[in-house]
Amino acid sequence: WEVTGETPGSRAAWLLGISLLILFAGAEAEMTGGAALAVIVASAAAAREWGAVDAKACGSILNGLWNDLAQPLLFALIGAAVDVSRLSGDEVGAGIGLLAAGLCVRGLVAF
């Protein structure tokens, strides 16, 4: 079914709104796993109904929203929740070692 004047932005807004409604309703019903699955199924069904071109345009808008707003906000909130004064030297050393090991593995695989 087709709505006149439908744009990728309006599709993205509707999909985001419906997804949030599903997630909050699932949390209220204490069915968060089912709600997350319902969001995935609803998004896949919408993309299949819209077709590849329209789904890609809508996905591009949602991707920009994630990269420019939601992702930095998420990591800022997580970073603000870390209390550095409670970390011991062993934990910091282990964290730095883990980062170094991951960087070495990534470097070996990438090059």
FIMARRO-397769 format. One record per residue: residue number from 1; x, z, y of N, C-alpha, C in turn. Coordinates in pm, 1 decimal, always signed. Example, Ala and Ser with C-alpha at 12.3 -4.5 7.8 and 13.67 -1.06 7.14 Angstrom:
2
(node 1,(+1319.0,+780.0,-569.0),(+1230.0,+780.0,-450.0),(+1320.0,+780.0,-330.0))
(node 2,(+1285.0,+708.0,-225.0),(+1367.0,+714.0,-106.0),(+1290.0,+787.0,+3.0))
END
This chain:
111
(node 1,(+83.7,+0.0,-115.4),(+0.0,+0.0,+0.0),(+88.1,+0.0,+121.4))
(node 2,(+43.9,-65.3,+226.0),(+125.6,-88.2,+344.3),(+54.8,-31.6,+467.1))
(node 3,(+130.1,+40.9,+549.2),(+76.8,+94.7,+673.1),(+130.4,+8.1,+787.2))
(node 4,(+42.8,-34.7,+876.5),(+88.6,-118.6,+986.9),(+177.4,-39.3,+1081.8))
(node 5,(+282.6,-105.4,+1128.3),(+374.7,-40.2,+1220.7),(+467.7,+58.3,+1153.5))
(node 6,(+475.2,+52.6,+1022.7),(+561.2,+145.5,+948.9),(+707.5,+105.3,+968.2))
(node 7,(+789.2,+200.1,+1007.5),(+931.4,+174.9,+1030.8),(+1013.5,+260.2,+934.1))
(node 8,(+1141.7,+227.0,+916.7),(+1225.4,+313.2,+832.4),(+1231.0,+457.1,+883.5))
(node 9,(+1226.4,+474.8,+1014.6),(+1228.3,+609.9,+1070.7),(+1104.2,+689.3,+1034.9))
(node 10,(+988.6,+623.1,+1039.6),(+865.6,+694.4,+1004.0),(+861.8,+724.2,+854.6))
(node 11,(+913.9,+631.8,+773.7),(+920.6,+657.8,+630.1),(+1012.8,+775.9,+600.5))
(node 12,(+1126.6,+779.2,+669.1),(+1220.7,+890.1,+649.1),(+1157.9,+1022.0,+692.0))
(node 13,(+1085.9,+1021.2,+803.4),(+1021.5,+1143.8,+852.0),(+915.6,+1192.0,+753.7))
(node 14,(+833.9,+1099.9,+702.4),(+731.8,+1137.7,+605.2),(+793.7,+1189.4,+476.1))
(node 15,(+896.1,+1120.1,+428.4),(+960.4,+1162.6,+303.9),(+1024.3,+1300.0,+319.2))
(node 16,(+1091.7,+1322.5,+431.8),(+1152.6,+1452.7,+457.6),(+1046.6,+1562.0,+469.1))
(node 17,(+938.9,+1532.2,+540.3),(+831.8,+1630.6,+555.7),(+765.1,+1667.3,+424.1))
(node 18,(+735.8,+1565.8,+344.4),(+671.9,+1591.0,+215.0),(+767.6,+1666.1,+122.3))
(node 19,(+896.1,+1629.9,+128.0),(+994.8,+1699.3,+44.6),(+1005.2,+1846.8,+81.6))
(node 20,(+1007.8,+1875.6,+210.9),(+1013.2,+2015.9,+254.2),(+885.6,+2090.8,+214.1))
(node 21,(+771.9,+2024.2,+226.0),(+645.9,+2086.1,+184.7),(+648.8,+2120.4,+35.9))
(node 22,(+698.0,+2027.3,-45.7),(+707.5,+2052.2,-189.5),(+801.9,+2168.9,-217.9))
(node 23,(+918.1,+2170.5,-149.9),(+1015.4,+2278.1,-173.6),(+960.7,+2414.9,-134.2))
(node 24,(+897.0,+2423.0,-16.4),(+843.8,+2552.4,+27.1),(+725.5,+2596.3,-58.9))
(node 25,(+642.2,+2502.1,-100.7),(+530.9,+2537.5,-189.2),(+584.2,+2585.1,-324.1))
(node 26,(+688.1,+2519.8,-373.4),(+748.9,+2562.7,-499.1),(+811.7,+2700.4,-488.3))
(node 27,(+873.8,+2729.7,-374.8),(+932.1,+2862.7,-354.4),(+823.1,+2968.3,-347.4))
(node 28,(+711.6,+2934.0,-283.7),(+600.0,+3028.4,-273.9),(+540.8,+3056.8,-412.1))
(node 29,(+538.7,+2955.2,-497.6),(+484.5,+2970.3,-632.8),(+590.4,+3017.3,-731.9))
(node 30,(+709.7,+3049.2,-681.8),(+823.1,+3092.8,-763.7),(+857.4,+2988.9,-871.1))
(node 31,(+857.3,+2862.3,-830.3),(+891.5,+2751.6,-919.3),(+990.5,+2660.0,-847.4))
(node 32,(+1103.4,+2716.4,-805.4),(+1198.9,+2639.6,-725.8),(+1261.2,+2525.0,-804.1))
(node 33,(+1287.6,+2545.0,-931.9),(+1344.5,+2437.0,-1012.5),(+1247.9,+2320.2,-1026.8))
(node 34,(+1123.0,+2351.4,-1049.3),(+1021.5,+2246.9,-1058.7),(+1001.1,+2175.0,-927.1))
(node 35,(+1010.6,+2249.1,-817.5),(+995.2,+2187.5,-685.9),(+1109.9,+2091.3,-657.6))
(node 36,(+1231.6,+2130.3,-693.1),(+1346.5,+2041.6,-672.3),(+1331.0,+1914.8,-755.3))
(node 37,(+1285.2,+1928.4,-877.9),(+1261.6,+1811.8,-962.9),(+1150.6,+1724.7,-904.8))
(node 38,(+1047.5,+1785.9,-850.8),(+937.2,+1710.6,-790.5),(+984.9,+1631.2,-668.9))
(node 39,(+1076.5,+1687.5,-591.1),(+1130.9,+1616.0,-475.3),(+1209.1,+1493.9,-521.4))
(node 40,(+1288.7,+1509.3,-626.3),(+1366.7,+1396.6,-678.8),(+1273.5,+1287.6,-729.6))
(node 41,(+1171.0,+1326.3,-803.1),(+1076.4,+1228.0,-857.6),(+999.2,+1160.3,-744.8))
(node 42,(+956.3,+1235.4,-645.0),(+882.2,+1177.0,-533.2),(+969.0,+1077.7,-455.9))
(node 43,(+1094.8,+1112.3,-434.9),(+1185.0,+1022.2,-363.9),(+1211.0,+895.2,-443.6))
(node 44,(+1230.3,+909.1,-573.4),(+1253.5,+791.5,-658.2),(+1128.8,+703.2,-662.8))
(node 45,(+1012.5,+764.3,-670.0),(+888.5,+687.1,-672.7),(+867.4,+614.5,-539.7))
(node 46,(+896.5,+680.4,-429.5),(+882.8,+616.1,-298.6),(+979.5,+499.0,-286.1))
(node 47,(+1104.2,+518.9,-328.3),(+1203.0,+411.3,-320.5),(+1161.2,+292.8,-406.6))
(node 48,(+1105.9,+319.2,-521.7),(+1062.3,+210.4,-610.2),(+943.4,+136.4,-549.5))
(node 49,(+853.0,+209.9,-487.5),(+734.8,+147.7,-427.3),(+771.5,+65.6,-303.4))
(node 50,(+866.6,+115.9,-223.4),(+903.6,+48.3,-99.5),(+986.6,-76.8,-123.4))
(node 51,(+1062.1,-80.9,-230.2),(+1152.1,-192.9,-253.8),(+1292.1,-160.1,-204.7))
(node 52,(+1387.4,-240.9,-246.2),(+1528.2,-210.5,-221.5),(+1564.1,-210.8,-72.4))
(node 53,(+1514.7,-307.4,+1.5),(+1553.1,-320.4,+142.7),(+1500.3,-202.5,+224.5))
(node 54,(+1371.9,-172.2,+210.3),(+1312.5,-62.1,+286.8),(+1367.5,+73.3,+243.1))
(node 55,(+1390.3,+89.6,+111.9),(+1445.4,+215.6,+62.2),(+1587.0,+237.3,+114.8))
(node 56,(+1665.3,+129.5,+122.0),(+1801.5,+141.1,+173.0),(+1801.2,+178.0,+321.7))
(node 57,(+1709.8,+120.3,+398.7),(+1699.9,+152.3,+541.2),(+1659.4,+298.6,+561.1))
(node 58,(+1564.3,+345.8,+481.5),(+1521.2,+485.5,+489.2),(+1633.8,+578.5,+446.1))
(node 59,(+1703.4,+541.5,+339.6),(+1815.9,+621.7,+291.6),(+1928.6,+628.4,+392.4))
(node 60,(+1948.7,+521.1,+467.0),(+2052.0,+519.8,+569.8),(+2020.8,+621.5,+680.3))
(node 61,(+1896.5,+630.8,+717.9),(+1856.0,+728.5,+820.0),(+1874.3,+870.6,+767.9))
(node 62,(+1830.1,+896.2,+645.3),(+1844.7,+1030.0,+587.8),(+1991.5,+1065.7,+566.0))
(node 63,(+2073.6,+966.8,+530.4),(+2216.8,+989.6,+514.8),(+2281.3,+1028.1,+648.6))
(node 64,(+2243.7,+959.3,+754.0),(+2294.8,+993.9,+886.9),(+2251.8,+1133.1,+929.6))
(node 65,(+2126.9,+1169.1,+899.7),(+2077.3,+1303.6,+932.0),(+2156.8,+1409.7,+856.7))
(node 66,(+2187.6,+1383.8,+728.9),(+2265.9,+1477.1,+649.9),(+2407.6,+1489.5,+704.6))
(node 67,(+2473.6,+1375.6,+728.8),(+2613.4,+1377.0,+772.3),(+2632.1,+1433.4,+912.2))
(node 68,(+2537.7,+1406.9,+1002.4),(+2555.1,+1445.6,+1141.9),(+2494.1,+1580.4,+1177.3))
(node 69,(+2399.6,+1628.4,+1099.9),(+2332.1,+1753.0,+1136.5),(+2334.7,+1857.8,+1024.9))
(node 70,(+2278.9,+1824.4,+911.2),(+2257.3,+1925.3,+807.8),(+2386.8,+1973.2,+743.0))
(node 71,(+2476.3,+1882.0,+710.9),(+2600.8,+1921.1,+643.2),(+2688.6,+2010.3,+731.9))
(node 72,(+2713.9,+1974.0,+859.3),(+2792.7,+2066.1,+942.5),(+2725.0,+2201.6,+962.2))
(node 73,(+2592.9,+2200.8,+974.9),(+2520.1,+2326.3,+990.4),(+2532.5,+2413.3,+865.8))
(node 74,(+2520.7,+2352.0,+748.7),(+2533.2,+2424.5,+622.9),(+2671.0,+2489.6,+609.8))
(node 75,(+2777.4,+2412.4,+635.1),(+2910.7,+2466.7,+619.4),(+2944.2,+2569.4,+728.0))
(node 76,(+2888.6,+2553.3,+847.3),(+2908.9,+2653.7,+951.8),(+2842.2,+2785.7,+913.9))
(node 77,(+2722.0,+2778.6,+858.2),(+2652.3,+2900.4,+815.6),(+2724.8,+2968.5,+700.1))
(node 78,(+2776.0,+2889.9,+606.1),(+2850.4,+2948.0,+494.4),(+2979.0,+3012.0,+545.1))
(node 79,(+3048.1,+2943.0,+636.0),(+3171.7,+2997.8,+692.8),(+3147.3,+3124.9,+772.0))
(node 80,(+3036.0,+3132.0,+842.9),(+3003.8,+3251.2,+920.5),(+2968.4,+3369.2,+830.9))
(node 81,(+2924.5,+3342.2,+709.5),(+2885.9,+3449.1,+618.0),(+3005.2,+3511.1,+546.3))
(node 82,(+3122.0,+3447.3,+552.0),(+3240.8,+3499.6,+484.0),(+3304.0,+3607.5,+571.8))
(node 83,(+3325.1,+3724.9,+514.8),(+3390.2,+3835.1,+585.6),(+3536.9,+3838.0,+542.7))
(node 84,(+3622.4,+3783.6,+628.2),(+3764.2,+3767.8,+595.9),(+3833.5,+3903.4,+579.1))
(node 85,(+3785.4,+4004.7,+646.6),(+3850.0,+4135.9,+638.3),(+3835.9,+4198.8,+499.0))
(node 86,(+3742.6,+4152.5,+419.2),(+3722.8,+4208.6,+285.2),(+3803.4,+4136.3,+177.8))
(node 87,(+3873.7,+4028.8,+213.7),(+3953.7,+3955.3,+116.7),(+4088.4,+4023.5,+97.9))
(node 88,(+4133.2,+4031.8,-26.8),(+4265.1,+4088.3,-54.8),(+4369.1,+3977.2,-54.8))
(node 89,(+4494.6,+4015.4,-49.3),(+4602.8,+3917.8,-50.7),(+4605.2,+3837.2,-178.5))
(node 90,(+4571.2,+3899.2,-291.5),(+4567.3,+3828.1,-419.0),(+4460.8,+3717.9,-418.6))
(node 91,(+4345.0,+3748.7,-362.3),(+4237.8,+3650.0,-356.2),(+4275.2,+3532.8,-267.8))
(node 92,(+4336.5,+3560.6,-153.5),(+4378.9,+3454.1,-62.0),(+4485.5,+3367.9,-128.2))
(node 93,(+4582.2,+3432.2,-195.2),(+4687.1,+3357.8,-264.7),(+4631.2,+3270.6,-375.9))
(node 94,(+4535.8,+3325.7,-452.4),(+4473.7,+3247.8,-559.4),(+4395.4,+3129.9,-502.1))
(node 95,(+4328.3,+3151.2,-390.9),(+4253.1,+3042.9,-327.0),(+4344.3,+2931.7,-277.3))
(node 96,(+4455.1,+2969.7,-215.1),(+4550.8,+2869.5,-167.4),(+4612.5,+2795.0,-285.8))
(node 97,(+4644.6,+2867.8,-392.5),(+4698.7,+2803.2,-511.9),(+4600.4,+2705.5,-573.7))
(node 98,(+4473.6,+2743.4,-578.0),(+4370.5,+2655.4,-632.9),(+4355.6,+2529.7,-547.3))
(node 99,(+4358.0,+2546.1,-415.9),(+4351.1,+2429.4,-327.2),(+4471.3,+2337.9,-347.0))
(node 100,(+4590.6,+2395.4,-360.1),(+4711.3,+2315.4,-381.2),(+4704.6,+2240.7,-514.3))
(node 101,(+4659.4,+2308.1,-619.2),(+4647.6,+2243.0,-750.2),(+4545.7,+2128.9,-744.8))
(node 102,(+4433.2,+2152.1,-680.6),(+4332.8,+2047.3,-667.2),(+4382.9,+1929.2,-587.4))
(node 103,(+4460.9,+1957.5,-482.6),(+4517.4,+1849.6,-402.0),(+4617.7,+1767.1,-483.1))
(node 104,(+4698.2,+1834.4,-565.1),(+4794.1,+1762.6,-651.3),(+4722.3,+1673.6,-751.8))
(node 105,(+4619.6,+1726.2,-816.3),(+4544.7,+1646.6,-914.0),(+4477.6,+1528.7,-845.7))
(node 106,(+4418.6,+1554.0,-730.4),(+4353.3,+1444.8,-657.8),(+4452.8,+1337.7,-615.1))
(node 107,(+4570.5,+1380.8,-571.8),(+4674.4,+1286.5,-534.3),(+4723.2,+1202.4,-651.8))
(node 108,(+4737.2,+1266.0,-768.0),(+4781.0,+1192.6,-887.3),(+4675.3,+1091.5,-931.2))
(node 109,(+4549.2,+1129.0,-923.6),(+4443.3,+1039.7,-968.2),(+4421.9,+925.4,-868.1))
(node 110,(+4435.1,+953.9,-739.7),(+4407.1,+853.9,-637.3),(+4519.1,+751.3,-621.8))
(node 111,(+4642.7,+791.6,-648.3),(+4754.7,+699.4,-622.2),(+4824.7,+662.0,-747.4))
END
